[in-house]
Structure formats: C-alpha cells, structure tokens
Amino acid sequence: MELERRVETLESLFSFQERTIAQLDAVVRAFAQRVEVLEAACARLERALPAEPLAGEGKPADRDAAHGTSHLPPRARRDLSP
C-alpha cells in the first residue's frame, strides 16, 4: 500500500513536471518569435536610416557636446535635444 502511494505521488510529480516543461517551451518559442519580429523591424529601420547625418545634425557626439549633454545617458540626451 505504501509503495503504491509513493508510485502515485511520483507519477503525479512527473506529470506536473511534464506540463511545466511544455508550458516553458511554449513561452520560449513565443519569446523567440517576438525576438525575430524585433530583429526584422530593427533591420528595416537601419536600412531606412540615411547613411549620412541630415543637414545641420552633425555627428551625435558633436551635437551632444554642443548641447552640454555628453555626460548624460543616450536616452536623456535624446529627450533633452532641441
């Protein structure tokens, strides 16, 4: 009787483990698909960007130095740019 109970417990745990693995696998696959979509979007954006800065923009480092924002992280520099 004790042995049967232990076997049932182990079978239940194994079943739970299989379901958990299947759920994690689905999450990983969905994440991988989103990464592929983001990579494709980034590639399209990179192709759409001009090779040279637009007139008056200069290099980002020059622009940041001119605005006195070179000490800030990139996002803050973008937010503060005129």
OpenMM code with the backbone's topology and positions (N, CA, C; nanometers):
from openmm import Vec3, app, unit

residues = "MET GLU LEU GLU ARG ARG VAL GLU THR LEU GLU SER LEU PHE SER PHE GLN GLU ARG THR ILE ALA GLN LEU ASP ALA VAL VAL ARG ALA PHE ALA GLN ARG VAL GLU VAL LEU GLU ALA ALA CYS ALA ARG LEU GLU ARG ALA LEU PRO ALA GLU PRO LEU ALA GLY GLU GLY LYS PRO ALA ASP ARG ASP ALA ALA HIS GLY THR SER HIS LEU PRO PRO ARG ALA ARG ARG ASP LEU SER PRO".split()
positions = [
    Vec3(0.0816, -0.1191, 0.0000),
    Vec3(0.0000, 0.0000, 0.0000),
    Vec3(0.0866, 0.1264, 0.0000),
    Vec3(0.1848, 0.1311, 0.0865),
    Vec3(0.2761, 0.2460, 0.0945),
    Vec3(0.3503, 0.2644, -0.0378),
    Vec3(0.3933, 0.1554, -0.0956),
    Vec3(0.4657, 0.1612, -0.2226),
    Vec3(0.3760, 0.2170, -0.3332),
    Vec3(0.2513, 0.1737, -0.3367),
    Vec3(0.1573, 0.2234, -0.4375),
    Vec3(0.1355, 0.3745, -0.4216),
    Vec3(0.1252, 0.4201, -0.2994),
    Vec3(0.1060, 0.5631, -0.2742),
    Vec3(0.2271, 0.6428, -0.3220),
    Vec3(0.3447, 0.5895, -0.2973),
    Vec3(0.4669, 0.6573, -0.3425),
    Vec3(0.4743, 0.6612, -0.4945),
    Vec3(0.4353, 0.5519, -0.5573),
    Vec3(0.4360, 0.5466, -0.7039),
    Vec3(0.3378, 0.6498, -0.7593),
    Vec3(0.2190, 0.6578, -0.7009),
    Vec3(0.1204, 0.7568, -0.7453),
    Vec3(0.1729, 0.8992, -0.7268),
    Vec3(0.2391, 0.9229, -0.6156),
    Vec3(0.2963, 1.0550, -0.5902),
    Vec3(0.4022, 1.0881, -0.6942),
    Vec3(0.4889, 0.9931, -0.7225),
    Vec3(0.5932, 1.0156, -0.8233),
    Vec3(0.5333, 1.0367, -0.9615),
    Vec3(0.4308, 0.9597, -0.9959),
    Vec3(0.3653, 0.9774, -1.1255),
    Vec3(0.3014, 1.1156, -1.1351),
    Vec3(0.2402, 1.1590, -1.0263),
    Vec3(0.1788, 1.2916, -1.0240),
    Vec3(0.2846, 1.4003, -1.0408),
    Vec3(0.3948, 1.3869, -0.9702),
    Vec3(0.5036, 1.4841, -0.9827),
    Vec3(0.5619, 1.4846, -1.1235),
    Vec3(0.5776, 1.3673, -1.1816),
    Vec3(0.6320, 1.3573, -1.3167),
    Vec3(0.5372, 1.4236, -1.4164),
    Vec3(0.4077, 1.4007, -1.3995),
    Vec3(0.3085, 1.4617, -1.4873),
    Vec3(0.3125, 1.6137, -1.4750),
    Vec3(0.3211, 1.6633, -1.3523),
    Vec3(0.3310, 1.8076, -1.3297),
    Vec3(0.4561, 1.8637, -1.3957),
    Vec3(0.5659, 1.7907, -1.3829),
    Vec3(0.6921, 1.8348, -1.4425),
    Vec3(0.6801, 1.8409, -1.5946),
    Vec3(0.6161, 1.7418, -1.6543),
    Vec3(0.5984, 1.7422, -1.7999),
    Vec3(0.5137, 1.8614, -1.8450),
    Vec3(0.4066, 1.8905, -1.7718),
    Vec3(0.3213, 2.0058, -1.8065),
    Vec3(0.3991, 2.1365, -1.7927),
    Vec3(0.4782, 2.1466, -1.6875),
    Vec3(0.5574, 2.2676, -1.6657),
    Vec3(0.6585, 2.2865, -1.7784),
    Vec3(0.7243, 2.1797, -1.8170),
    Vec3(0.8215, 2.1870, -1.9266),
    Vec3(0.7524, 2.2282, -2.0556),
    Vec3(0.6349, 2.1734, -2.0825),
    Vec3(0.5611, 2.2093, -2.2037),
    Vec3(0.5228, 2.3573, -2.2018),
    Vec3(0.4804, 2.4073, -2.0857),
    Vec3(0.4449, 2.5487, -2.0750),
    Vec3(0.5674, 2.6378, -2.0954),
    Vec3(0.6778, 2.6004, -2.0347),
    Vec3(0.8007, 2.6789, -2.0517),
    Vec3(0.8471, 2.6763, -2.1966),
    Vec3(0.8342, 2.5626, -2.2610),
    Vec3(0.8725, 2.5508, -2.4013),
    Vec3(0.7881, 2.6451, -2.4871),
    Vec3(0.6588, 2.6518, -2.4585),
    Vec3(0.5710, 2.7420, -2.5333),
    Vec3(0.6099, 2.8879, -2.5104),
    Vec3(0.6450, 2.9223, -2.3880),
    Vec3(0.6870, 3.0595, -2.3571),
    Vec3(0.8156, 3.0935, -2.4317),
    Vec3(0.9104, 3.0017, -2.4322),
    Vec3(1.0380, 3.0252, -2.5009),
    Vec3(1.0148, 3.0411, -2.6506),
    Vec3(0.9283, 2.9574, -2.7093),
    Vec3(0.9003, 2.9691, -2.8529),
    Vec3(0.8343, 3.1035, -2.8848),
    Vec3(0.7404, 3.1463, -2.8021),
    Vec3(0.6742, 3.2755, -2.8245),
    Vec3(0.7744, 3.3901, -2.8122),
    Vec3(0.8626, 3.3817, -2.7142),
    Vec3(0.9653, 3.4844, -2.6967),
    Vec3(1.0576, 3.4885, -2.8185),
    Vec3(1.0976, 3.3718, -2.8676),
    Vec3(1.1860, 3.3658, -2.9846),
    Vec3(1.1185, 3.4291, -3.1061),
    Vec3(0.9888, 3.4072, -3.1214),
    Vec3(0.9170, 3.4688, -3.2332),
    Vec3(0.9160, 3.6207, -3.2198),
    Vec3(0.8966, 3.6694, -3.1001),
    Vec3(0.8973, 3.8151, -3.0790),
    Vec3(1.0351, 3.8738, -3.1064),
    Vec3(1.1382, 3.8015, -3.0675),
    Vec3(1.2749, 3.8476, -3.0944),
    Vec3(1.2971, 3.8563, -3.2448),
    Vec3(1.2503, 3.7560, -3.3186),
    Vec3(1.2654, 3.7588, -3.4643),
    Vec3(1.1929, 3.8791, -3.5244),
    Vec3(1.0736, 3.9084, -3.4751),
    Vec3(0.9976, 4.0237, -3.5245),
    Vec3(1.0735, 4.1529, -3.4947),
    Vec3(1.1262, 4.1651, -3.3732),
    Vec3(1.2017, 4.2855, -3.3371),
    Vec3(1.3294, 4.2984, -3.4193),
    Vec3(1.3983, 4.1876, -3.4426),
    Vec3(1.5198, 4.1932, -3.5245),
    Vec3(1.4872, 4.2378, -3.6662),
    Vec3(1.3780, 4.1874, -3.7218),
    Vec3(1.3383, 4.2271, -3.8568),
    Vec3(1.3022, 4.3756, -3.8601),
    Vec3(1.2328, 4.4229, -3.7582),
    Vec3(1.1966, 4.5651, -3.7522),
    Vec3(1.3215, 4.6518, -3.7409),
    Vec3(1.4172, 4.6097, -3.6600),
    Vec3(1.5429, 4.6850, -3.6466),
    Vec3(1.6175, 4.6893, -3.7793),
    Vec3(1.6202, 4.5771, -3.8493),
    Vec3(1.6885, 4.5731, -3.9785),
    Vec3(1.6212, 4.6690, -4.0767),
    Vec3(1.4872, 4.6720, -4.0768),
    Vec3(1.4162, 4.7654, -4.1662),
    Vec3(1.4477, 4.9102, -4.1296),
    Vec3(1.4512, 4.9396, -4.0007),
    Vec3(1.4838, 5.0759, -3.9574),
    Vec3(1.6255, 5.1142, -3.9968),
    Vec3(1.7191, 5.0221, -3.9793),
    Vec3(1.8579, 5.0514, -4.0165),
    Vec3(1.8695, 5.0787, -4.1654),
    Vec3(1.7960, 5.0030, -4.2465),
    Vec3(1.8004, 5.0259, -4.3914),
    Vec3(1.7352, 5.1592, -4.4274),
    Vec3(1.6368, 5.2015, -4.3489),
    Vec3(1.5652, 5.3258, -4.3785),
    Vec3(1.6421, 5.4499, -4.3346),
    Vec3(1.7362, 5.4346, -4.2422),
    Vec3(1.8128, 5.5499, -4.1948),
    Vec3(1.9081, 5.5981, -4.3030),
    Vec3(1.9253, 5.7290, -4.3135),
    Vec3(2.0221, 5.7798, -4.4111),
    Vec3(2.1642, 5.7421, -4.3683),
    Vec3(2.2495, 5.7209, -4.4675),
    Vec3(2.3881, 5.6829, -4.4385),
    Vec3(2.4633, 5.7987, -4.3741),
    Vec3(2.4305, 5.9198, -4.4118),
    Vec3(2.4960, 6.0395, -4.3586),
    Vec3(2.3964, 6.1159, -4.2717),
    Vec3(2.4460, 6.1905, -4.1738),
    Vec3(2.3550, 6.2719, -4.0919),
    Vec3(2.2825, 6.3745, -4.1784),
    Vec3(2.1630, 6.4095, -4.1390),
    Vec3(2.0887, 6.5123, -4.2111),
    Vec3(2.1578, 6.6468, -4.1924),
    Vec3(2.1318, 6.7389, -4.2827),
    Vec3(2.1948, 6.8709, -4.2767),
    Vec3(2.1688, 6.9355, -4.1415),
    Vec3(2.2758, 6.9873, -4.0808),
    Vec3(2.2638, 7.0560, -3.9537),
    Vec3(2.2698, 6.9652, -3.8319),
    Vec3(2.2650, 6.8336, -3.8516),
    Vec3(2.2681, 6.7438, -3.7365),
    Vec3(2.4092, 6.7177, -3.6880),
    Vec3(2.5025, 6.7035, -3.7797),
    Vec3(2.6390, 6.6699, -3.7409),
    Vec3(2.6456, 6.5313, -3.6794),
    Vec3(2.7597, 6.5002, -3.6242),
    Vec3(2.7763, 6.3705, -3.5590),
    Vec3(2.7099, 6.3769, -3.4212),
    Vec3(2.6548, 6.2663, -3.3747),
    Vec3(2.5892, 6.2692, -3.2429),
    Vec3(2.6795, 6.3206, -3.1318),
    Vec3(2.8072, 6.2832, -3.1323),
    Vec3(2.8981, 6.3279, -3.0257),
    Vec3(2.9155, 6.4794, -3.0308),
    Vec3(2.9273, 6.5360, -3.1521),
    Vec3(2.9397, 6.6813, -3.1660),
    Vec3(2.8135, 6.7514, -3.1165),
    Vec3(2.6996, 6.6971, -3.1539),
    Vec3(2.5721, 6.7562, -3.1150),
    Vec3(2.5555, 6.7523, -2.9631),
    Vec3(2.5912, 6.6393, -2.9021),
    Vec3(2.5787, 6.6263, -2.7569),
    Vec3(2.6715, 6.7239, -2.6854),
    Vec3(2.7928, 6.7392, -2.7371),
    Vec3(2.8879, 6.8317, -2.6749),
    Vec3(2.8376, 6.9752, -2.6880),
    Vec3(2.7806, 7.0091, -2.8025),
    Vec3(2.7302, 7.1445, -2.8246),
    Vec3(2.6152, 7.1768, -2.7300),
    Vec3(2.5361, 7.0767, -2.6951),
    Vec3(2.4222, 7.0987, -2.6055),
    Vec3(2.4599, 7.0795, -2.4593),
    Vec3(2.5850, 7.0419, -2.4327),
    Vec3(2.6277, 7.0197, -2.2951),
    Vec3(2.5634, 6.8987, -2.2308),
    Vec3(2.5299, 6.7998, -2.3137),
    Vec3(2.4621, 6.6817, -2.2598),
    Vec3(2.5454, 6.5550, -2.2723),
    Vec3(2.6732, 6.5680, -2.3080),
    Vec3(2.7534, 6.4481, -2.3332),
    Vec3(2.7730, 6.3630, -2.2088),
    Vec3(2.7525, 6.4196, -2.0903),
    Vec3(2.7687, 6.3427, -1.9666),
    Vec3(2.6446, 6.2589, -1.9340),
    Vec3(2.5351, 6.2820, -2.0062),
    Vec3(2.4100, 6.2116, -1.9782),
    Vec3(2.4009, 6.0815, -2.0575),
    Vec3(2.3201, 5.9850, -2.0102),
    Vec3(2.2983, 5.8631, -2.0881),
    Vec3(2.2265, 5.8961, -2.2188),
    Vec3(2.2401, 5.8112, -2.3209),
    Vec3(2.1837, 5.8403, -2.4533),
    Vec3(2.0354, 5.8780, -2.4510),
    Vec3(1.9542, 5.8060, -2.3738),
    Vec3(1.8107, 5.8377, -2.3738),
    Vec3(1.7850, 5.9785, -2.3218),
    Vec3(1.8531, 6.0167, -2.2166),
    Vec3(1.8350, 6.1508, -2.1616),
    Vec3(1.8796, 6.2554, -2.2626),
    Vec3(1.9874, 6.2270, -2.3360),
    Vec3(2.0335, 6.3219, -2.4375),
    Vec3(1.9272, 6.3408, -2.5445),
    Vec3(1.8643, 6.2300, -2.5867),
    Vec3(1.7593, 6.2407, -2.6886),
    Vec3(1.6418, 6.3214, -2.6351),
    Vec3(1.6049, 6.2947, -2.5098),
    Vec3(1.4902, 6.3644, -2.4510),
    Vec3(1.5151, 6.5142, -2.4374),
    Vec3(1.6395, 6.5538, -2.4156),
    Vec3(1.6723, 6.6947, -2.3946),
    Vec3(1.7128, 6.7674, -2.5217),
    Vec3(1.7319, 6.6933, -2.6307),
    Vec3(1.7749, 6.7571, -2.7551),
    Vec3(1.6652, 6.8495, -2.8059),
    Vec3(1.7062, 6.9648, -2.8615),
    Vec3(1.6060, 7.0596, -2.9136),
    Vec3(1.5376, 7.0060, -3.0383),
] * unit.nanometer
topology = app.Topology()
chain = topology.addChain("A")
for resn in residues:
    res = topology.addResidue(resn, chain)
    for name in ("N", "CA", "C"):
        topology.addAtom(name, app.Element.getBySymbol(name[0]), res)
